[in-house]
Every structure is written in structure tokens, then in C-alpha cells.
Amino acid sequence: MVAVAYVNGRICSQQDALISVFDHGFLFGEGVYEVIRTYDGEPFLLDRHLRRLRTSAGMLALKVATTDAEFEANIRSTISALEAAPGATRSDYYIRIVLTRGVGDMTYDPAASPAPTTVIILRPLAPSPPEIYEKGVTIALVPIVRNHPGTVSPLIKSNNLLNNAMAMQEAMRRGAFEGLMRNYRGELAECAQSNIFIVRHGELMTPPLTAGILSGITREFILEFAQAIGIPGHETMLHDEDLFTADEAFLSVTTREIIPVVRVDDRVIGNGQPGPITHMLLVEFRRRARELAHRRSV
Ligand code: PDD
């Protein structure tokens, strides 16, 4: 797979995209990131992703000197470089912006690292297997507890992904597509890489940010447009039983949009098939995403 990366102002091939071992992103996990995707070559909801990137960085006292216009220009130059690479074909892209504290002495003092590292990794977006939408997926309710908001807040889209990696490892051991975590109070929080929704009596429900979750951009977009197409949505604390007895459930994530959940470990959700409201939301999501991309490109 062809990938390129923008590294501190230079666009390089995958092999040449290197960072110092003295970077505090590597040494201490001090950094933040965003994952964005394109529709028809246009970065989707870029303004919201950049806003969240700034919020995450602010929570680590990491200064972001790059403006939104500069980020956008750097993303577009990186896309052009990838499209010019031998063997590249035009597609939709996965864009990962990574900001770290940068290189400095081995101390936690932010002043020791005056120049943050900026990386943009770009590669073709791996196509989603159609069966995940047609048949739905099984997720695992894992024993790993989502980070307490008083430790590394899940609101920070942090490069320090041990909590997520451990939840995902447990899910993979159980053959599940995703690992759903509870928070420290035992309420449902979110999955290792996605937010969770349930549908009951035609209404959408998803845990509030106070459950200790990432403020997912896809989650936010769904809550906004669902209302507009007559599906009421609420943020509400959810427990295991709410999920087990839901009519439908689904995951939301930038790279895969809306994925129906039909089982949680050995419990079947609804009738074991992707539900009609989940389907309606997915169709509407894709329609709106393409429409927004088209409007930006003309
Ligand atoms: N994951 N919750 C967590 C813990 C996540 O890592 C993600 C995104 C989400 C969904 O957020 P959004 O809708 O903004 O993609 C929720 C990304 C894609 C990743 O880390 O690869």
C-alpha cells in the first residue's frame, strides 16, 4: 500500500518518514491526533476535527501554531504527493494528523521541547468489508475500564492509546469486531475505536460526554441530522441491560461511518439483523457526506 507523510514541513515516502527517539511523543506518549477521511477527495468535517485537535492539545498544554488554513493546505499538498507517487490511483484517503511535544531533554518540563512535531500520515482508505453493513458485527463487552476522566481524560484524543489497545486486544481474543468499555462507575462508555448508540422505540440513545468518552465527530453529526429526519436522539447514561434489550445498536466512527451491532458476546441484539433505523441513518449519512464534499469541491 502506498503511503506518504508530511513530517515537519517535508513530504516523504513511508520509508523516509522518521521521527527522533528523543521526541516526547515516543518517550512519554505526549501528543494528540485526529483521524479524518475524505469523500471524493475532500476531507470530511475538517473544521470540526481541527477544533477537536486544538481542544486535545490544549488539555496537554501543547501549543498549536499551525492555522486551520495551513493544516488544510498541508493536507492537500500531501494528497497531491500521494497521487503523484508511482502506482497510486485516485481513491478516498485516511488522514492521520499527529502532534507531539517534540524533541527535548528527558524531562516533563514542556519548556524543554520548544518545537512541537507535526505529522500528517496519508494513505488510501481501506475499503470496509460490505458484510459488516449487511450482516452487522459482534462486539465484546470487555473488563478493561475506560480511563477515569481525572487521569487521561477520554476527551483528549491522545497518542497514549494503551487503554484502547488493551480493550481491543481483549475483543480480538474473543473474535469480536470491537471492545466496548464501561466507565469507572460501571456505566457504558465507548468502544476502543468508536462510539456506541442504541435504538429503542424508534429513538436513538448514546452515552453523554460525562460518561467519560471521546466527543466523536461522527456521533455529533449523527445526533444533528437524525433530528432533522425525524429520529429523536438523546444523550443518556446507559447500562449493560439497556444494550442487551435494545431494538438495535450501532457503532459510529470516521473511517467506517455507521456499523450495525447484532451481538454483544453471546447475546443477540433485536432480531439479530441490522435494524431499519440503523440502515436509514447510514444511507442518510452517506448522502449528506457526499453532498458536503460536492459543495466544497465546486
Ligand atoms: N477512532 N471513541 C474512540 C475511543 C475513538 O478512538 C474514536 C475514533 C471514536 C469515534 O470518533 P470519530 O467519530 O470522531 O471518528 C470514539 C479513530 C478513527 C482512530 O483512533 O483511529
Residues whose N, C-alpha, C, O or C-beta is under 5 A from the ligand:
A	BS01	PDD	V35 E190 C191 A192 Q193 S194 N195 L214 S215 G216 I217 T218 R219 S252 V253 T254 T255
